Amino acid sequence: MRRGRRLGVDVGDVRIGVAMCDPDGMIATPVETVPAGPAAHARLLQIASEIEVVEIVVGLPLSLSGREGPAAGKVRAFVQVLAAMSDRPVRLVDERLSTVTAGSQLRDSGRTGRGTRRVIDQAAAVVILQNALDAERTRGHAPGELVVVGEPTEGEA
């Protein structure tokens, strides 16, 4: 397992959930919810700098069959800009069912209603990052797809 904090990101049309892990990559925890929009990339990079992450892990929304739809295309466009602005590696990882899992975990912990809406994106980012950490620990190598600036990513070609 590579050492160093990582930032987990769940990109949405309205909000972007952010999570981080400890330096040993054992456990992911929520950080904040960033409003989507023109300032989102800069805020994510500011958070990454403040907590000194070695990598940014972004969830790629795939269908249950593993295919990419319009939401995946939006995330791929978002990460191209993020990677171009960042001095840290950016990775895309499969995020299938992360929001469903996060919602279930929040309900199980007693959180319901309006309060859940404010933290669901952070909880989804935690699920995305924790799954990536667990995958790396199990497989012995970084999960997902490294984003290379200016090159078409899978699904764009």
C-alpha positions in Angstrom: 0.0 0.0 0.0 1.4 3.4 -1.0 1.7 5.8 1.9 0.1 9.2 1.9 -3.2 11.0 2.2 -5.6 10.8 -0.7 -8.6 13.0 -1.5 -11.8 11.3 -2.5 -14.3 13.2 -4.7 -17.9 12.5 -5.7 -18.8 14.9 -8.5 -22.4 16.0 -8.8 -24.3 18.6 -10.9 -25.1 20.7 -7.8 -22.7 19.5 -5.1 -19.3 17.8 -4.9 -18.6 15.5 -1.9 -15.1 15.5 -0.5 -13.4 12.9 1.7 -9.8 12.2 2.8 -7.9 9.3 4.3 -5.2 9.0 6.9 -1.5 8.9 5.8 -1.5 5.1 6.0 -4.6 4.8 3.7 -6.6 2.8 6.2 -9.8 4.8 6.6 -11.7 7.5 4.7 -13.5 10.3 6.5 -15.7 13.2 5.3 -14.2 16.6 4.7 -16.8 19.0 3.2 -19.3 19.5 0.4 -18.2 21.9 -2.3 -20.7 23.7 -4.5 -20.4 22.7 -8.1 -19.6 25.5 -10.5 -16.7 27.6 -11.7 -14.9 27.8 -8.3 -15.1 24.0 -7.6 -11.8 23.0 -9.2 -9.9 25.7 -7.3 -11.5 24.7 -4.0 -10.7 21.1 -4.4 -7.1 21.9 -5.2 -7.0 24.2 -2.1 -8.2 21.3 0.1 -5.7 18.9 -1.5 -2.9 21.4 -0.7 -4.1 22.1 2.8 -4.1 18.4 3.8 -1.1 17.5 1.6 -2.6 14.7 -0.4 -0.5 12.6 -2.7 -3.4 11.8 -5.1 -7.0 12.8 -5.9 -9.4 9.9 -6.5 -12.6 10.8 -8.4 -15.6 8.5 -8.7 -16.7 7.6 -12.3 -20.4 6.9 -12.4 -20.9 3.8 -14.5 -24.2 2.0 -15.2 -24.7 -1.4 -13.5 -23.6 -3.0 -16.7 -20.3 -1.1 -16.6 -21.2 1.2 -19.5 -20.6 5.0 -19.5 -23.5 7.4 -19.9 -23.8 11.2 -19.9 -23.0 11.5 -16.2 -19.6 9.7 -16.8 -18.9 12.1 -19.7 -19.4 15.1 -17.4 -17.1 13.6 -14.8 -14.4 12.9 -17.4 -14.6 16.5 -18.6 -14.4 17.7 -15.0 -11.3 15.6 -14.2 -9.5 16.8 -17.4 -9.7 20.3 -16.0 -8.8 19.2 -12.5 -5.8 17.2 -13.7 -4.6 20.1 -15.8 -4.7 22.5 -12.8 -3.2 20.0 -10.4 0.3 19.1 -9.5 -1.0 15.8 -8.0 -2.1 12.7 -9.9 -5.8 12.3 -10.5 -7.4 8.9 -10.8 -10.9 7.8 -11.9 -12.4 4.8 -10.0 -15.7 3.0 -10.5 -18.3 4.5 -8.2 -21.2 2.2 -9.0 -23.8 2.4 -6.2 -21.7 4.7 -4.0 -24.6 7.1 -3.3 -27.0 4.2 -2.7 -24.5 2.7 -0.2 -23.9 6.1 1.4 -27.6 6.7 1.8 -28.1 3.3 3.4 -25.2 3.9 5.8 -26.7 7.3 6.8 -30.1 5.7 7.4 -28.6 2.9 9.4 -26.9 5.6 11.6 -30.2 7.3 12.2 -29.8 10.3 9.8 -32.9 10.9 7.7 -34.7 13.7 5.8 -33.2 17.1 5.0 -30.1 16.7 7.1 -29.1 13.7 5.0 -29.2 15.8 1.8 -26.4 18.0 3.1 -24.0 15.2 3.9 -24.9 12.5 1.3 -22.3 13.8 -1.1 -19.6 13.6 1.5 -20.7 10.1 2.5 -20.6 9.0 -1.1 -17.0 10.5 -1.4 -16.1 8.4 1.7 -17.5 5.2 0.0 -15.6 6.0 -3.2 -12.3 6.6 -1.4 -12.7 3.7 1.0 -13.4 1.3 -1.9 -10.3 2.6 -3.7 -8.1 2.1 -0.6 -9.5 -1.4 0.0 -8.9 -2.3 -3.7 -5.3 -1.1 -3.6 -4.6 -3.0 -0.4 -6.1 -6.2 -1.9 -4.6 -5.9 -5.3 -1.3 -4.3 -4.5 -1.5 -1.5 -7.0 -3.3 1.8 -7.5 -6.9 1.3 -8.6 -8.7 2.8 -11.5 -7.5 4.9 -14.4 -4.8 7.6 -14.2 -6.0 10.8 -15.9 -3.5 12.0 -18.5 -4.1 15.7 -19.4 -4.9 16.2 -23.1 -5.2 12.5 -24.0 -8.7 11.1 -24.6 -9.7 9.0 -21.6 -11.6 5.8 -22.0 -15.0 6.6 -23.4 -13.9 9.7 -25.2 -12.0 8.2 -28.1 
